[in-house]
Amino acid sequence: MDKPYVIGIDVGGTNTVVGIVDKRGQILRSGSLKTAKHANVEDYLDELAEVIEDVIKDIATKEQIKGIGAGTPNGNYFTGSIEFAPNLRWKGIIPFAQMLEERVGIPVALTNDANAAAIGEMTYGAARGMKDFIVITLGTGVGSGIVVNGQLVYGHDGFAGELGHVIMRRSNGRVCGCGRSGCLEAYTSATGVARTAREYLELQHDAKSQLRNIPIDEITSKDVFDAAMAGDEMAKEIFRFTGEMLGEAFADFVAFSSPEAIILFGGLAKAGDLIMNPVRESMERNLLPIFKNKVKLLFSELKESDAAVLGASALGWEVR
């Protein structure tokens, strides 16, 4: 039987998006659920299976689905497991692909969520035609998909490309969700931006900011963005700080893989020039001379949910 469809799943720390995709790369229908709602992975997978069934109905039968591809935090392409994901409530090693396959009866493959975004960008987005690039995902955490000579870099164990966990500050570094201190993710993820805002508000007692109108423990990166767009100086400074640290890290990333482009993807990328201008200035300032003015900094050309779902769905065509 012809199997003209695949399912793509983007498992984020907060939300999960599911889409049914045809051979032209069109998402025909999508659904979603709250990842963070379920403390028990069994309950989460039960609801995920229901969402998949709902997305499929009216479009295809299960027999017409070639496979399911999932992009997950700390997803291991080689084993099909989620392993020690710091931004998920389920701890340890979870044989995600096997558990989902048992529920839905369709073969499942998975990869790291940032790798899925990189595959989506290479196939449908800003990296079309490129063989060497890095996708940086700026969401609940900071992830990366590294492509060298047209191939995703997985490493010997499936975990290469954890650029969100390079250590940026060795002395008095912020504690990261991974348990270490000073990681890039602790500063430049959406949660990191909110932490920076709280630090600024506590340390700069006299500085005026509309962020003071929000309970300090409830501030989000979107609140900082909204304030910056309204001209709030403290909020703009928070984005400058975030962008400068990203640019510093990017200069190091360029040194090891000399990418044609670094592509920003995810919620924080919506900040546009607020984040991009300090990133570009900081990266160029910190680059080795041989790399200056060579590396493009781009925003994803795909809708946030679409890129990860499409990238993950590409794995669905390859499953057995």
Residue pairs with C-beta under 8 A, 6 or more apart in sequence:
1 63
1 64
2 64
3 63
3 64
3 65
3 66
4 22
4 23
4 60
4 64
4 66
5 20
5 21
5 22
5 28
5 59
5 60
5 64
5 65
5 66
6 20
6 21
6 65
6 66
6 67
6 68
6 69
6 313
6 314
6 316
6 317
7 18
7 19
7 20
7 21
7 52
7 55
7 56
7 65
7 67
7 68
7 69
7 106
7 313
7 316
8 18
8 19
8 21
8 27
8 68
8 69
8 70
8 71
8 116
8 308
8 309
8 310
8 311
8 312
8 313
8 314
8 316
9 16
9 17
9 18
9 19
9 48
9 52
9 68
9 69
9 70
9 71
9 72
9 309
9 312
10 16
10 17
10 70
10 71
10 113
10 116
10 305
10 308
10 309
10 312
11 35
11 70
11 71
11 72
11 73
11 75
11 88
11 113
12 35
12 73
12 113
12 139
12 140
12 308
13 35
13 36
13 73
13 87
13 88
13 139
13 140
13 141
14 34
14 35
14 36
14 140
15 32
15 33
15 34
15 35
16 32
16 33
16 34
16 35
16 48
16 51
17 30
17 31
17 32
17 305
17 308
17 309
18 30
18 31
18 32
18 33
18 48
18 51
18 52
18 55
18 309
19 27
19 28
19 29
19 30
19 31
19 55
19 305
19 306
19 309
19 310
19 313
20 27
20 28
20 29
20 30
20 55
20 56
20 59
20 60
20 65
21 27
21 28
21 309
21 310
21 313
21 316
22 28
25 123
25 124
25 310
27 306
27 309
27 310
28 59
29 55
29 58
29 59
30 55
30 305
30 309
31 51
31 52
31 54
31 55
32 51
33 44
33 47
33 48
33 51
35 44
35 88
36 89
37 44
38 44
38 47
38 89
39 89
39 90
40 90
41 90
41 94
41 96
41 99
42 99
44 90
45 96
45 99
45 100
45 103
46 103
48 100
48 103
49 100
49 103
49 104
52 68
52 104
53 104
56 62
56 65
62 104
62 105
62 106
65 106
65 316
66 316
66 317
66 319
67 106
67 107
67 108
67 109
67 315
67 316
67 317
67 318
67 319
67 320
68 100
68 101
68 104
68 106
68 107
68 108
68 109
68 316
68 319
69 108
69 109
69 110
69 111
69 116
69 311
69 312
69 313
69 314
69 315
69 316
69 317
69 318
69 319
70 96
70 97
70 100
70 108
70 109
70 110
70 111
70 116
70 312
70 315
71 110
71 111
71 112
71 113
71 114
71 115
71 116
71 117
71 308
71 311
71 312
72 82
72 85
72 96
72 110
72 111
72 112
72 113
73 82
73 85
73 86
73 87
73 88
73 112
73 113
73 141
73 143
74 82
74 83
74 84
74 85
74 86
74 88
74 112
74 159
75 81
75 82
75 96
75 110
75 111
75 112
75 113
75 115
76 82
76 83
76 110
76 112
76 157
76 158
76 159
77 109
77 110
77 111
77 112
77 115
77 154
77 158
78 154
78 157
78 158
79 95
79 158
80 95
80 96
80 97
80 98
80 108
80 109
80 110
81 93
81 94
81 95
81 96
81 97
82 88
82 90
82 93
82 94
82 96
82 110
83 92
83 93
83 94
83 159
84 91
84 92
84 93
86 141
86 176
86 177
86 178
86 179
87 140
87 141
87 177
96 108
96 110
97 108
97 109
97 110
98 108
100 108
101 107
101 108
107 319
107 320
108 319
109 315
109 316
109 318
109 319
110 312
110 315
111 119
111 152
111 312
111 315
112 143
112 145
112 159
112 161
113 137
113 143
113 308
113 312
114 135
114 136
114 137
114 143
114 144
114 145
114 161
115 145
115 152
115 154
115 161
115 311
116 145
116 308
116 311
116 312
116 314
116 315
117 135
117 137
117 143
117 145
117 265
117 266
117 300
117 307
117 308
117 311
118 127
118 133
118 134
118 135
118 145
118 146
118 147
118 152
118 311
119 145
119 152
119 310
119 311
119 312
119 314
119 315
120 302
120 306
120 307
120 308
120 309
120 310
120 311
120 312
120 314
121 127
121 133
121 135
121 145
121 263
121 265
121 300
121 301
121 302
121 307
121 311
122 128
122 130
122 133
122 147
123 310
123 311
123 314
124 302
124 306
124 307
124 310
125 263
125 300
125 301
125 302
125 307
126 261
126 263
126 298
126 299
126 300
126 301
126 302
127 133
127 135
127 147
127 261
127 263
130 147
130 260
130 261
131 147
131 148
131 149
131 150
131 260
132 147
132 148
132 149
132 257
132 258
132 259
132 260
133 147
133 259
133 260
133 261
133 262
133 263
134 144
134 145
134 146
134 147
134 163
134 253
134 257
134 259
134 261
134 262
134 263
135 144
135 145
135 147
135 262
135 263
135 265
135 300
136 142
136 143
136 144
136 163
136 246
136 250
136 262
136 263
136 264
136 265
137 143
137 144
137 145
137 265
137 266
138 188
138 189
138 190
138 264
138 265
138 266
138 267
138 268
138 269
139 189
139 190
139 266
139 267
139 268
140 189
140 190
140 191
141 164
141 177
141 185
141 189
141 191
142 163
142 164
142 184
142 185
142 188
142 189
142 192
143 161
143 162
143 163
143 164
144 161
144 162
144 163
144 164
144 253
145 152
145 161
146 152
146 153
146 160
146 161
146 163
146 257
146 259
147 153
147 259
148 257
153 160
153 161
154 160
154 161
155 161
163 184
163 249
163 253
164 183
164 184
164 185
164 189
165 176
165 178
165 180
165 183
165 184
165 185
166 183
166 184
166 249
166 252
167 173
167 180
167 181
167 182
167 183
167 184
168 182
168 183
168 184
168 187
168 245
168 248
168 249
169 181
169 182
169 187
170 182
173 181
173 182
173 183
173 186
174 181
174 182
174 183
174 186
174 187
174 192
174 195
175 181
175 186
176 182
176 183
176 185
176 186
177 185
177 186
177 191
178 185
184 245
184 246
184 249
185 192
186 192
186 195
187 195
187 196
187 242
187 245
188 242
188 245
188 246
188 249
188 268
189 268
190 220
190 221
190 266
190 267
190 268
191 221
192 242
193 221
193 224
193 238
193 239
193 242
193 268
194 219
194 220
194 221
194 223
194 224
196 238
196 241
196 242
197 211
197 219
197 223
197 224
197 234
197 235
197 238
198 216
198 217
198 219
200 207
200 209
200 234
200 237
200 238
201 209
201 211
201 212
201 216
201 219
201 234
202 216
204 234
207 233
207 234
208 234
209 227
209 232
209 233
209 234
209 235
210 227
210 230
210 232
210 235
211 219
211 223
211 224
211 227
211 232
211 234
211 235
214 223
221 267
221 268
222 267
224 235
224 238
224 239
225 235
225 239
225 270
225 271
225 274
227 234
227 235
228 235
228 236
228 238
228 239
228 271
228 274
229 274
236 274
239 271
239 274
239 275
239 278
240 278
242 268
242 275
242 278
243 274
243 275
243 276
243 277
243 278
243 279
243 281
243 282
244 278
244 279
244 281
244 282
245 282
246 275
246 278
246 279
246 282
246 283
247 278
247 279
247 280
247 281
247 282
247 283
247 284
247 285
247 286
248 282
248 283
248 286
250 262
250 279
250 282
250 283
250 295
250 297
251 282
251 283
251 285
251 286
251 287
251 288
251 291
252 286
253 259
253 262
254 262
254 283
254 287
254 288
254 291
254 295
255 287
255 288
255 291
258 291
258 294
259 295
260 295
260 296
261 295
261 296
261 297
261 298
262 295
262 296
262 297
262 298
263 298
263 299
263 300
264 275
264 276
264 279
264 297
264 298
264 299
264 300
265 299
265 300
265 304
265 307
266 300
266 304
267 304
268 275
269 275
269 299
269 300
269 304
272 299
276 297
276 299
279 297
280 297
283 295
283 297
284 292
284 293
287 295
300 307
302 310
